[in-house]
Amino acid sequence: MSDSGSGDFEFERKFFVHELPAVATSDPSPVLIVQAYLFASDGYAVRVRLQGPATGESDTAPHALVASLGDEAIGTMTAKGPAAGGTRYEAERSLDPLVAGQIVARAEHVVAKIRHSVWLGEDGWIIDRFLARNEPLVLAEVERGSPVIDLVIPEFCATEVSEDDRFRNEYLAHQPFGAWADAYRSEFELLGPTFVDTLGRNHFEGTTPPLPG
């Protein structure tokens, strides 16, 4: 849900969410995404993605998810650079879905998620519910065609993780959230929520940032 008017650069902010918010169910067409990371080092990554309509997947093994996408799947290959100040180089190109599916099904480092897209105020948000070894992770992202400044942050955003590399998909492909979820929740309860304060003024739904839940 981004405006790609700045070529191969994306501008986004990302937030940790305790559980899938009710607003996500307003999306009539959630998308299943299965993506493999062929390379990831020092913020650089190469990703192959297959995506299509989500249909209530029960088997979350990569090969089963790939098979469930069927003829409506879309394949892409993306090269990414390190993120800085909410900006990241990301060059995406189309890939034959049959080829993309075969690569993803055979890859070692895979991330699978259900993506919900919603409009909140003037911004389009995506809310990702991760599957398999990354359960029960839920992340929310907002993207724009220019730096995401003066953002209205929904109440369901518990804390910002835009600058926390642990929540990048390439990290999650190698170190699934399920293995460190309890440790992160303890860390969050100790430190509380934080939000990037260098991108204009943050506006929170309600009167205060959300507290640990």
Phi, psi and chi 1 to 4 in degrees:
 res  aa     phi    psi   chi1   chi2   chi3   chi4
   1 MET       -   43.7  -62.0 -176.4   67.1      -
   2 SER  -116.2  157.2   62.8      -      -      -
   3 ASP   -92.9  117.1  176.3   -5.3      -      -
   4 SER   -93.2   33.2   56.1      -      -      -
   5 GLY   -69.5   -6.8      -      -      -      -
   6 SER  -107.8   33.4  -63.2      -      -      -
   7 GLY    64.0 -129.7      -      -      -      -
   8 ASP   -90.0   27.1  -69.8  -29.5      -      -
   9 PHE  -116.2  141.8  -74.8   87.8      -      -
  10 GLU  -117.5  148.0   65.0  173.2    9.1      -
  11 PHE  -123.9  115.5  -55.6   91.8      -      -
  12 GLU  -147.9  160.9   68.3  175.9   22.6      -
  13 ARG  -132.5  145.7  -68.2  174.9   67.1  177.1
  14 LYS  -128.5  143.0 -178.2 -177.8  -62.7 -173.6
  15 PHE  -135.5  143.4  -58.7   84.8      -      -
  16 PHE   -81.5  137.1  176.8   81.1      -      -
  17 VAL  -126.2  132.7 -179.1      -      -      -
  18 HIS   -64.7  -40.0  -73.7  -59.2      -      -
  19 GLU  -154.7  161.5   58.7 -174.9    9.7      -
  20 LEU   -58.9  119.9 -169.5   70.3      -      -
  21 PRO   -73.6  155.0   27.3  -34.4      -      -
  22 ALA   -59.6  -32.2      -      -      -      -
  23 VAL   -62.1  -23.5   69.5      -      -      -
  24 ALA   -63.1  -30.0      -      -      -      -
  25 THR   -71.6   -8.6   63.3      -      -      -
  26 SER   -77.2  -11.1   66.1      -      -      -
  27 ASP   -77.8  115.2  178.7    8.8      -      -
  28 PRO   -76.4  -11.6   29.5  -35.0      -      -
  29 SER  -136.6   66.4  -55.6      -      -      -
  30 PRO   -62.0  154.9   22.7  -32.4      -      -
  31 VAL  -118.6  136.0  173.9      -      -      -
  32 LEU   -90.8  127.9  169.1   63.3      -      -
  33 ILE  -119.8  128.5  -65.1  172.8      -      -
  34 VAL  -127.5  120.2 -167.7      -      -      -
  35 GLN  -137.3  141.8   54.7 -165.4   28.3      -
  36 ALA  -112.4  141.3      -      -      -      -
  37 TYR  -104.7  110.7  -75.5   85.5      -      -
  38 LEU   -82.8  -23.7  -50.2 -175.7      -      -
  39 PHE  -154.2  139.4  167.9   82.7      -      -
  40 ALA  -156.8  120.3      -      -      -      -
  41 SER  -162.9  129.5  179.1      -      -      -
  42 ASP    54.5   35.6  -62.3  -32.2      -      -
  43 GLY    90.9  -12.6      -      -      -      -
  44 TYR   -91.3  143.9  -63.7   91.8      -      -
  45 ALA  -156.0  153.1      -      -      -      -
  46 VAL  -124.3  124.1  176.2      -      -      -
  47 ARG  -124.7  139.5  179.0 -168.8   75.5 -162.3
  48 VAL  -114.8  127.2  171.8      -      -      -
  49 ARG  -123.8  141.2  169.2 -175.0  -76.2 -179.2
  50 LEU  -123.7  132.1 -165.7   69.5      -      -
  51 GLN  -144.7  155.1   68.1  179.8   61.8      -
  52 GLY  -174.6 -176.0      -      -      -      -
  53 PRO   -58.9  135.5  -22.9   34.0      -      -
  54 ALA   -79.3  136.6      -      -      -      -
  55 THR  -130.1   29.2   56.4      -      -      -
  56 GLY    75.5   52.3      -      -      -      -
  57 GLU   -63.3  133.7  -66.6   70.4   24.1      -
  58 SER  -105.4  -36.6   56.1      -      -      -
  59 ASP   -95.2  115.8 -173.0  -16.3      -      -
  60 THR  -100.2   14.0   58.6      -      -      -
  61 ALA   -65.6  140.0      -      -      -      -
  62 PRO   -51.5  -44.5  -29.6   37.2      -      -
  63 HIS   -66.0  -33.7   68.6  -83.2      -      -
  64 ALA   -71.1  -39.7      -      -      -      -
  65 LEU   -65.7  -41.6  -68.3  173.0      -      -
  66 VAL   -59.9  -45.3  167.0      -      -      -
  67 ALA   -64.0  -32.9      -      -      -      -
  68 SER   -70.5  -18.5   74.1      -      -      -
  69 LEU   -74.7  -29.3  -74.3  169.6      -      -
  70 GLY    63.1 -150.0      -      -      -      -
  71 ASP   -76.3  -14.1  -63.9  -25.0      -      -
  72 GLU   -88.7    4.9  -63.7 -175.4   65.1      -
  73 ALA   -69.7  150.2      -      -      -      -
  74 ILE  -121.3  133.8  -62.6  171.2      -      -
  75 GLY  -111.5  141.8      -      -      -      -
  76 THR  -143.4  155.6   56.5      -      -      -
  77 MET  -124.3  134.6  176.8  177.4  -75.8      -
  78 THR  -132.6  136.2  -56.2      -      -      -
  79 ALA  -106.9  133.6      -      -      -      -
  80 LYS  -123.8  148.1  -69.0  174.4  171.4  -81.4
  81 GLY  -111.1  175.2      -      -      -      -
  82 PRO   -62.4  149.0  -20.7   33.4      -      -
  83 ALA   -89.8  146.6      -      -      -      -
  84 ALA  -153.2  122.8      -      -      -      -
  85 GLY    59.2   38.1      -      -      -      -
  86 GLY    77.2   11.1      -      -      -      -
  87 THR  -123.4  139.3  -56.6      -      -      -
  88 ARG  -146.6  137.0 -168.8  177.0 -167.6 -172.2
  89 TYR   -70.3  130.3  176.5   81.5      -      -
  90 GLU  -149.8  107.7  179.5  174.7  -56.7      -
  91 ALA  -105.6  116.0      -      -      -      -
  92 GLU  -114.9  136.2 -178.7  173.9  -77.5      -
  93 ARG  -132.6  149.7  -57.0  -65.3 -179.5  -97.9
  94 SER   -67.8  149.1  -63.9      -      -      -
  95 LEU  -139.1  140.8 -167.9   65.1      -      -
  96 ASP   -53.8  125.6 -173.9  -58.6      -      -
  97 PRO   -61.0  -29.8   17.9  -30.1      -      -
  98 LEU   -66.0  -42.4  -66.4  176.8      -      -
  99 VAL   -67.6  -46.1  173.9      -      -      -
 100 ALA   -58.2  -43.3      -      -      -      -
 101 GLY   -63.4  -40.6      -      -      -      -
 102 GLN   -67.2  -36.5  -68.5  -60.8  -40.2      -
 103 ILE   -66.9  -48.6  -68.2  173.1      -      -
 104 VAL   -62.0  -42.1  172.4      -      -      -
 105 ALA   -64.2  -23.9      -      -      -      -
 106 ARG  -101.4   -8.0  -70.6  167.8  168.8   76.1
 107 ALA   -75.5  155.5      -      -      -      -
 108 GLU   -87.7  -35.8  179.9  179.2   -1.3      -
 109 HIS  -111.9  100.5  -55.9  -66.6      -      -
 110 VAL  -127.0  141.8  176.1      -      -      -
 111 VAL  -121.1  133.6  168.0      -      -      -
 112 ALA  -126.2  141.7      -      -      -      -
 113 LYS  -158.9  157.4   54.4 -168.6  176.8 -178.1
 114 ILE  -102.1  125.3  -56.0  -65.8      -      -
 115 ARG  -107.2  127.4  170.0  160.6  -68.6  178.4
 116 HIS  -110.6  136.3  -56.8  -94.3      -      -
 117 SER  -117.2  129.1  -60.0      -      -      -
 118 VAL  -141.8  154.6  -62.3      -      -      -
 119 TRP  -100.4  128.7  -77.8   96.9      -      -
 120 LEU  -127.5  110.6  -61.7  173.6      -      -
 121 GLY    64.9 -125.8      -      -      -      -
 122 GLU   -96.6    1.6  -61.5 -178.9   -7.4      -
 123 ASP  -114.8  144.4  -78.1  -56.3      -      -
 124 GLY   -89.9  129.3      -      -      -      -
 125 TRP  -115.4  148.3  -73.9   75.0      -      -
 126 ILE  -116.8  138.4   58.5  174.5      -      -
 127 ILE  -122.1  116.8  -57.1  169.5      -      -
 128 ASP  -105.5  124.3  -72.2  -25.7      -      -
 129 ARG  -103.7  115.0  176.8  174.2   65.2   85.1
 130 PHE   -82.0  151.1  -72.6   75.3      -      -
 131 LEU  -114.0  172.1  -55.3  175.3      -      -
 132 ALA    57.1 -128.4      -      -      -      -
 133 ARG   -70.9  -10.9  -65.3 -173.1  -61.6  163.6
 134 ASN   -96.6    2.2  -82.8  -60.4      -      -
 135 GLU   -65.0  145.7  -69.4 -173.1   88.5      -
 136 PRO  -101.1   37.0   37.9  -35.5      -      -
 137 LEU   -67.3  135.4 -179.1   60.5      -      -
 138 VAL  -130.7  127.9  178.2      -      -      -
 139 LEU  -126.6  147.4  -65.1  176.8      -      -
 140 ALA  -121.4  137.3      -      -      -      -
 141 GLU  -131.2  147.6  -65.0 -178.3   10.4      -
 142 VAL  -125.4  135.3   60.0      -      -      -
 143 GLU  -124.6  149.0  -62.0 -175.5   11.2      -
 144 ARG  -138.4  172.5  -66.1  179.6 -176.5  170.0
 145 GLY   -84.2    2.6      -      -      -      -
 146 SER  -151.5  172.2   58.2      -      -      -
 147 PRO   -49.7  139.0  -32.2   38.4      -      -
 148 VAL   -83.7   90.9 -176.3      -      -      -
 149 ILE  -112.0  160.5   61.4  173.5      -      -
 150 ASP    50.4   50.6  -59.7  -31.2      -      -
 151 LEU   -84.9  138.2  179.5   64.9      -      -
 152 VAL   -87.7  115.1  176.8      -      -      -
 153 ILE   -97.7  119.7  -59.7  173.9      -      -
 154 PRO   -63.3  156.1  -20.4   33.0      -      -
 155 GLU   -62.1  -27.5  -71.4 -177.0  -42.9      -
 156 PHE   -74.3   -9.8   57.5   73.4      -      -
 157 CYS   -80.3  110.0  -67.3      -      -      -
 158 ALA   -76.3  -39.2      -      -      -      -
 159 THR  -163.2  156.5 -170.4      -      -      -
 160 GLU   -90.3  136.8 -174.2  162.2   -1.7      -
 161 VAL  -125.9   22.6  -66.4      -      -      -
 162 SER   -55.5  -33.8  -59.5      -      -      -
 163 GLU  -108.8   14.5  -61.5  179.4  -12.8      -
 164 ASP  -102.1  105.1 -169.5  -27.2      -      -
 165 ASP   -62.0  -18.4  -71.7  -18.1      -      -
 166 ARG   -65.4  -20.6  -66.1  173.5  -63.4  177.0
 167 PHE  -101.4   11.4  -69.4   95.9      -      -
 168 ARG   -79.3  143.4  -59.0 -157.5 -178.8  -77.5
 169 ASN   -59.3  -35.3  -78.5  -98.2      -      -
 170 GLU   -66.0  -32.5   56.7  -96.8   38.3      -
 171 TYR   -70.5  -44.0 -176.1   90.6      -      -
 172 LEU   -63.5  -27.7  -64.5  169.9      -      -
 173 ALA   -67.4  -31.3      -      -      -      -
 174 HIS   -97.3  -31.4  -69.2   78.6      -      -
 175 GLN  -129.3   80.8  -57.2  -69.2  -24.2      -
 176 PRO   -58.2  142.5  -24.2   34.4      -      -
 177 PHE   -58.6  -33.7 -178.1   70.8      -      -
 178 GLY   -55.0  -27.4      -      -      -      -
 179 ALA   -80.8  -19.1      -      -      -      -
 180 TRP  -131.5   16.4   49.5  -82.5      -      -
 181 ALA   -61.2  -46.0      -      -      -      -
 182 ASP   -63.7  -40.7  -69.9  -18.2      -      -
 183 ALA   -64.6  -38.5      -      -      -      -
 184 TYR   -68.5  -41.5  178.0   74.1      -      -
 185 ARG   -62.6  -37.5  -68.7 -172.7 -175.7  -81.1
 186 SER   -65.2  -41.6  -64.1      -      -      -
 187 GLU   -61.2  -42.1  173.3 -172.2  -42.2      -
 188 PHE   -65.8  -41.7  178.7   78.3      -      -
 189 GLU   -63.2  -32.8  -70.1  177.0    4.2      -
 190 LEU   -76.4  -44.0  177.2   64.2      -      -
 191 LEU   -94.7  -25.0  -59.6  177.3      -      -
 192 GLY    77.7  179.1      -      -      -      -
 193 PRO   -75.2  149.0   26.9  -34.3      -      -
 194 THR  -136.3  151.5   59.3      -      -      -
 195 PHE  -139.9  140.5  -63.1   89.6      -      -
 196 VAL   -60.3  129.4  172.9      -      -      -
 197 ASP  -114.8   17.8   59.1    5.9      -      -
 198 THR  -108.9    8.9   57.1      -      -      -
 199 LEU  -119.8   62.7  -67.7  169.9      -      -
 200 GLY    75.2 -152.1      -      -      -      -
 201 ARG  -105.1  129.6 -179.4  179.4  178.3 -176.5
 202 ASN   -80.7  135.9  -66.1  -38.7      -      -
 203 HIS  -118.0  125.3  -56.0  -89.6      -      -
 204 PHE  -105.4  137.4  -61.3   93.5      -      -
 205 GLU   -60.5  132.2  -74.1 -172.0  -15.5      -
 206 GLY    86.3 -155.6      -      -      -      -
 207 THR  -112.1  -17.8   57.0      -      -      -
 208 THR  -139.3  157.2   60.0      -      -      -
 209 PRO   -59.2  151.2  -21.2   32.9      -      -
 210 PRO   -63.3  142.9   19.6  -29.5      -      -
 211 LEU   -91.7  162.2  -63.1  175.5      -      -
 212 PRO   -54.0  140.0  -23.8   33.7      -      -
 213 GLY  -111.0      -      -      -      -      -
